[in-house]
Amino acid sequence: MLEAKEFDLTTTLVKEMMIDAEKVAHVQNKNPLEHALLVLTKTGYNAVPVLDFHGKFEGIISKSNILEAMFGVEKIEVEKLEENTVGDCMDHEVPTLLVHDTMEQALHELIDYNFVCVVDEDQQMQGIVTRRQLLKQYRNEFYRSQNKA
């Protein structure tokens, strides 16, 4: 993590603040929805990245996506958890960041998302940047500036 005195949105790179991919909960596109729901429930997250078998980023799966897939015309169809895969109902159109993007660019995306995935030029997942990280960094900067006064 960066020292508060070093934090500048325009010069701090995404790679300096991201959580590395190996520490990020994720699911694969071919996993059944049941597996994704278990991962989301056990981790307490509302959404996680979706990767292919080779670690390429493909989108995001959320609890909302899964619940929507279970809604039938007249009832909730729990059997769809086994029948459908993550790839059937995930969000494909989500923003991503590159490791060399600035935190200013991340800020714009984090307004609408709790986290944004960081990828390389080949769409290989490198990590995530979270809204929580950014807010904590600003909080630290605020208190540091208050202590100077």
C-alpha positions as semicolon CSV with decimal commas, in nm:
position;residue;x (nm);y (nm);z (nm)
1;M;0,000;0,000;0,000
2;L;0,118;0,351;-0,071
3;E;0,212;0,599;0,193
4;A;-0,052;0,874;0,219
5;K;0,204;1,142;0,131
6;E;0,276;0,970;-0,200
7;F;-0,084;0,952;-0,315
8;D;-0,173;1,158;-0,621
9;L;-0,454;1,048;-0,852
10;T;-0,278;1,174;-1,161
11;T;0,055;0,998;-1,102
12;T;-0,028;0,690;-0,894
13;L;-0,060;0,388;-1,121
14;V;-0,328;0,123;-1,088
15;K;-0,061;-0,147;-1,043
16;E;0,056;0,029;-0,724
17;M;-0,284;-0,005;-0,556
18;M;-0,432;-0,319;-0,707
19;I;-0,493;-0,644;-0,524
20;D;-0,302;-0,915;-0,711
21;A;-0,508;-1,166;-0,910
22;E;-0,396;-1,465;-0,703
23;K;-0,562;-1,305;-0,398
24;V;-0,892;-1,234;-0,577
25;A;-1,189;-1,472;-0,554
26;H;-1,314;-1,559;-0,902
27;V;-1,507;-1,820;-1,097
28;Q;-1,464;-1,969;-1,441
29;N;-1,709;-1,920;-1,726
30;K;-1,786;-2,295;-1,746
31;N;-1,869;-2,330;-1,374
32;P;-2,233;-2,403;-1,292
33;L;-2,428;-2,117;-1,137
34;E;-2,449;-2,322;-0,819
35;H;-2,070;-2,301;-0,779
36;A;-2,072;-1,924;-0,839
37;L;-2,347;-1,876;-0,581
38;L;-2,147;-2,077;-0,328
39;V;-1,834;-1,867;-0,393
40;L;-2,030;-1,543;-0,359
41;T;-2,205;-1,660;-0,043
42;K;-1,894;-1,798;0,128
43;T;-1,682;-1,490;0,050
44;G;-1,958;-1,243;0,129
45;Y;-1,904;-1,061;-0,200
46;N;-2,186;-0,944;-0,425
47;A;-1,985;-0,999;-0,744
48;V;-1,661;-1,164;-0,860
49;P;-1,460;-1,169;-1,182
50;V;-1,518;-1,441;-1,440
51;L;-1,213;-1,592;-1,609
52;D;-1,169;-1,852;-1,879
53;F;-0,960;-2,165;-1,827
54;H;-0,641;-1,973;-1,912
55;G;-0,699;-1,677;-1,677
56;K;-0,835;-1,439;-1,939
57;F;-1,088;-1,191;-1,800
58;E;-1,437;-1,233;-1,947
59;G;-1,671;-1,035;-1,722
60;I;-1,841;-1,025;-1,382
61;I;-2,097;-1,253;-1,217
62;S;-2,313;-1,117;-0,936
63;K;-2,576;-1,247;-0,700
64;S;-2,825;-1,038;-0,896
65;N;-2,729;-1,212;-1,222
66;I;-2,783;-1,550;-1,059
67;L;-3,117;-1,459;-0,903
68;E;-3,241;-1,317;-1,231
69;A;-3,144;-1,642;-1,408
70;M;-3,349;-1,839;-1,153
71;F;-3,672;-1,643;-1,203
72;G;-3,922;-1,835;-1,409
73;V;-4,261;-1,717;-1,525
74;E;-4,446;-1,841;-1,217
75;K;-4,178;-1,942;-0,966
76;I;-3,812;-1,943;-0,877
77;E;-3,654;-2,234;-1,062
78;V;-3,373;-2,357;-0,836
79;E;-3,279;-2,631;-1,084
80;K;-3,136;-2,358;-1,310
81;L;-2,843;-2,337;-1,069
82;E;-2,725;-2,674;-1,199
83;E;-2,843;-2,635;-1,559
84;N;-2,687;-2,297;-1,642
85;T;-2,324;-2,192;-1,638
86;V;-2,166;-1,868;-1,527
87;G;-2,109;-1,780;-1,892
88;D;-2,485;-1,798;-1,954
89;C;-2,573;-1,505;-1,729
90;M;-2,261;-1,302;-1,647
91;D;-2,210;-0,938;-1,742
92;H;-1,973;-0,920;-2,038
93;E;-1,980;-0,543;-2,077
94;V;-1,791;-0,413;-1,775
95;P;-1,502;-0,168;-1,765
96;T;-1,145;-0,281;-1,714
97;L;-0,822;-0,100;-1,638
98;L;-0,466;-0,161;-1,753
99;V;-0,179;-0,181;-1,505
100;H;-0,032;0,144;-1,643
101;D;-0,355;0,343;-1,609
102;T;-0,364;0,609;-1,338
103;M;-0,581;0,606;-1,031
104;E;-0,758;0,907;-1,182
105;Q;-0,884;0,675;-1,456
106;A;-0,978;0,417;-1,191
107;L;-1,173;0,680;-0,998
108;H;-1,405;0,738;-1,293
109;E;-1,488;0,365;-1,313
110;L;-1,516;0,314;-0,937
111;I;-1,800;0,564;-0,920
112;D;-2,032;0,300;-1,066
113;Y;-1,859;-0,022;-0,952
114;N;-1,732;-0,154;-0,619
115;F;-1,428;-0,293;-0,797
116;V;-1,274;-0,284;-1,143
117;C;-1,062;-0,562;-1,287
118;V;-0,710;-0,487;-1,402
119;V;-0,594;-0,671;-1,713
120;D;-0,292;-0,672;-1,941
121;E;-0,300;-0,610;-2,317
122;D;-0,406;-0,974;-2,373
123;Q;-0,697;-0,945;-2,125
124;Q;-0,514;-1,165;-1,872
125;M;-0,639;-1,085;-1,522
126;Q;-0,376;-0,900;-1,318
127;G;-0,586;-0,797;-1,018
128;I;-0,856;-0,559;-0,903
129;V;-0,881;-0,205;-0,772
130;T;-1,157;-0,143;-0,521
131;R;-1,360;0,159;-0,425
132;R;-1,279;0,076;-0,062
133;Q;-0,902;0,105;-0,127
134;L;-0,944;0,443;-0,289
135;L;-1,163;0,577;-0,008
136;K;-0,920;0,452;0,256
137;Q;-0,634;0,625;0,078
138;Y;-0,829;0,951;0,068
139;R;-0,921;0,915;0,435
140;N;-0,554;0,868;0,523
141;E;-0,461;1,173;0,316
142;F;-0,732;1,377;0,488
143;Y;-0,610;1,287;0,838
144;R;-0,249;1,346;0,739
145;S;-0,335;1,696;0,618
146;Q;-0,535;1,763;0,937
147;N;-0,238;1,666;1,152
148;K;-0,018;1,917;0,967
149;A;-0,255;2,203;1,046
